[in-house]
């Protein structure tokens, strides 16, 4: 059996996981880039607001993904997978709320 590279293995079962991770990666890189816009304050606010919106969408997709795991009836409530899903879901919702607040604050101020 031929060994596949990690990119083809990562995209073999394309799902909400890959979409949220790609959006999160792109959004965080854009947030780092937005730190260098110190000359034009208005453009920096708009760019950071849009970038925080993309990161908020990524965290919302992550929360939905783990909510589907939590609501799955086939998973035992005492299993480590279920407990991990609860922890990640709570953090995803918290970060979603922070990013949404930052996005609205940057775009409305």
Buried (B, 14 or more C-beta within 10 A) or exposed (E): EEEEEEEEEBEEEEEEEEBBBEBBEBBBEBBEEBEEBEEEEEEBBBBBBBBBBBBBBBBBBBBEBBBEBBEEEEEEEEEEEBEEBBEBBEBBBEBBEBBBEBBBEBBEE
